[in-house]
Amino acid sequence: MNFIGIQELKYIQRMLFFMSESKQISVSKTGVSKLAIIALAIVFAAGLFVVGFDQGHIFSIVYGEQAFTDLYIHELTHDMRHAAGFPCH
């Protein structure tokens, strides 16, 4: 006959206690910070202007009136403008 010793009984009792103990798991659900959303909105608005509406305005700061004739960004983003549905000429 196998007899269980006192040490084994205490071990089993501790294991049953730990297994029956309910533990609450808390999950932090922090969202995206407002600063990140604002920064992304600014980048989006600047990109939308450059791709969709710039007709030399960006480079006119450096090149003056010649930038409106050369249209560097317009030519660089020309196909992307049409693909996005912006008319440009």
C-alpha positions in Angstrom: 0.0 0.0 0.0 1.2 3.5 -0.9 0.8 6.1 1.8 1.0 9.7 1.1 3.3 11.6 3.6 2.5 14.9 5.3 4.9 16.7 2.9 3.1 15.4 -0.1 -0.3 16.4 1.4 0.9 19.9 2.1 2.2 20.2 -1.5 -1.0 19.0 -3.0 -2.9 21.4 -0.7 -0.8 24.3 -1.9 -1.2 23.4 -5.5 -5.0 23.1 -5.1 -5.0 26.5 -3.4 -3.0 28.2 -6.2 -5.1 26.5 -8.9 -8.4 27.6 -7.3 -7.3 31.2 -6.7 -8.7 33.5 -9.3 -6.4 36.1 -10.7 -7.5 39.2 -12.6 -5.5 40.0 -15.7 -5.6 43.6 -16.6 -4.8 44.7 -20.1 -3.9 48.3 -20.8 -5.7 49.5 -23.8 -4.0 52.8 -24.5 -4.8 54.3 -27.8 -2.8 56.4 -30.2 -1.8 59.7 -28.7 -3.4 62.9 -29.8 -0.1 64.3 -30.7 0.6 61.5 -33.1 -2.8 61.9 -34.8 -2.2 65.7 -35.2 1.2 65.1 -36.6 -0.2 62.5 -39.1 -3.0 64.9 -40.1 -0.4 67.6 -40.8 1.7 65.3 -42.9 -1.4 64.1 -44.8 -2.5 67.7 -45.5 0.9 68.7 -46.7 1.2 65.7 -48.9 -2.3 66.3 -50.3 -1.3 69.8 -51.2 1.9 68.8 -52.8 0.4 66.0 -54.9 -2.9 67.6 -55.7 -2.6 71.3 -55.8 1.0 72.5 -56.0 1.6 74.4 -59.3 5.0 75.8 -58.3 4.0 77.3 -55.0 6.6 75.2 -53.0 9.6 76.2 -55.1 8.5 79.8 -55.6 9.9 80.5 -52.2 13.4 79.8 -53.6 13.1 80.3 -57.4 10.5 83.0 -57.4 8.2 83.4 -60.5 10.3 80.9 -62.5 9.0 78.1 -60.3 5.4 78.7 -61.7 6.8 78.1 -65.2 9.0 75.1 -64.5 6.5 73.2 -62.3 9.0 70.7 -60.9 6.7 69.1 -58.4 3.8 69.1 -60.8 5.9 67.1 -63.3 7.2 64.8 -60.6 3.7 63.9 -59.4 1.9 64.2 -62.7 0.8 60.6 -63.1 0.0 60.3 -59.4 -2.3 63.3 -59.7 -4.3 61.6 -62.5 -4.4 58.3 -60.6 -5.8 60.1 -57.6 -8.4 61.9 -59.7 -7.0 65.4 -59.6 -7.2 67.3 -62.9 -4.1 69.2 -63.6 -4.4 70.6 -67.1 
